[in-house]
């Protein structure tokens, strides 16, 4: 049984909560959207019955070399026991772009409820989205900026 309909309903609820355009998976179970100034990729995997959410944190190559090391140290610290990623995983792709990936497994805890049935999941998802925006700004575009004013 596919739980994709739950992923679609969750994304629709998320769009309402964020007061943004419709968020809907395409025929392949994928969606690209910019939220809080960050590019997000959503992909539902039927085989794993999971929604993967990936936030593009930007290119480390854009930062000065000494600040790249600082950004990587912060990313590693955040990954430790997921303390800075809201349960997601920070990683680098082949182009040295920082990505934050989150996996949401289905079925959700309360799949039979209509409106409001996804409140707990949204409470889990919204901090992730906010955290992704923060990481994107802090680790790639201005890493180490706090030292510039010192």
C-alpha positions in Angstrom: 0.0 0.0 0.0 1.3 3.4 -0.9 1.2 6.2 1.6 1.8 8.8 -0.9 -1.6 10.4 -0.4 -0.5 11.1 3.2 2.7 12.8 1.9 0.5 14.9 -0.4 -1.9 15.9 2.4 1.1 16.7 4.7 2.6 19.0 2.0 -0.8 20.7 1.4 -1.1 21.3 5.2 2.5 22.5 5.3 1.8 25.0 2.5 -1.1 26.4 4.4 0.9 26.7 7.6 3.7 28.5 5.8 1.3 30.6 3.8 3.0 29.7 0.6 2.1 28.4 -2.8 0.7 24.9 -3.2 3.2 22.1 -2.4 2.3 19.0 -4.5 4.4 16.1 -5.6 4.6 15.4 -9.3 3.9 12.1 -11.1 7.3 10.8 -10.1 6.8 11.8 -6.4 9.1 14.8 -6.5 8.8 18.5 -5.8 11.3 21.4 -5.9 10.3 24.6 -4.0 11.9 27.6 -2.4 10.9 28.1 1.2 12.4 30.8 3.5 14.9 31.6 0.7 16.2 28.0 0.6 15.8 25.5 -2.2 14.0 22.3 -1.0 13.7 19.0 -2.7 10.9 16.7 -1.6 10.8 13.1 -2.9 8.4 10.3 -1.9 9.9 6.8 -2.2 7.1 4.2 -2.6 9.5 1.3 -1.9 10.6 2.7 1.5 7.3 4.4 2.3 9.2 7.6 3.2 9.3 11.3 2.2 12.8 12.6 1.9 13.3 16.3 2.3 16.5 17.9 1.3 17.5 21.5 1.8 20.3 23.1 -0.3 22.5 24.9 2.1 24.6 26.5 -0.6 28.1 26.1 -1.9 31.1 25.9 0.4 33.2 27.0 -2.5 31.6 30.4 -2.2 33.2 31.0 1.2 36.8 32.0 1.7 39.1 28.9 2.3 39.7 29.5 6.0 36.0 30.0 6.5 35.2 26.7 4.7 37.0 24.9 7.5 34.9 26.7 10.1 31.7 25.8 8.2 32.7 22.1 8.1 33.5 22.1 11.8 30.1 23.6 12.6 28.4 21.0 10.3 30.1 18.1 12.0 29.2 19.4 15.4 25.6 19.8 14.3 25.5 16.2 13.0 26.7 14.8 16.3 23.6 13.2 17.8 21.5 15.4 15.5 21.7 18.2 18.0 21.8 21.0 15.4 19.8 19.4 12.6 16.4 18.6 14.1 17.0 14.9 13.3 18.3 15.5 9.8 21.7 14.8 8.4 24.1 17.3 7.0 26.3 16.3 4.1 28.3 17.5 1.1 27.4 16.6 -2.5 30.0 16.1 -5.3 29.9 19.9 -6.0 30.7 20.8 -2.4 27.2 22.0 -1.7 26.0 21.6 1.9 22.7 19.6 2.1 20.5 18.9 5.0 18.4 15.7 4.5 15.5 14.6 6.6 13.5 11.3 6.3 9.9 11.1 7.3 8.6 7.6 7.5 5.0 6.6 6.7 2.3 5.8 7.8 2.1 8.8 10.1 1.0 8.2 13.7 -2.6 9.4 13.1 -3.4 8.7 9.4 -7.2 8.4 9.8 -7.9 11.9 11.1 -8.8 14.6 8.7 -7.8 18.3 9.3 -5.4 18.4 12.2 -4.3 14.8 11.9 -0.8 16.0 10.9 -0.3 18.5 13.7 2.4 16.4 15.4 4.2 15.9 12.2 4.1 19.6 11.3 5.5 20.4 14.8 8.4 18.2 13.9 8.8 19.5 10.3 8.6 23.2 10.8 11.7 23.5 13.1 13.5 21.5 10.5 12.6 23.9 7.7 13.5 26.9 9.9 16.8 25.2 10.8 17.6 24.5 7.2 17.2 28.2 6.4 19.4 29.1 9.3 22.1 26.6 8.3 22.0 27.7 4.7 22.7 31.3 5.7 25.1 30.6 8.5 27.3 27.9 7.0 27.7 28.9 3.4 27.1 32.5 2.6 28.6 34.1 5.7 30.5 31.5 7.8 32.7 33.1 10.4 31.1 36.5 9.9 30.7 37.0 13.6 34.5 37.3 13.8 34.6 40.0 11.1 33.3 42.6 13.5 35.7 41.7 16.3 
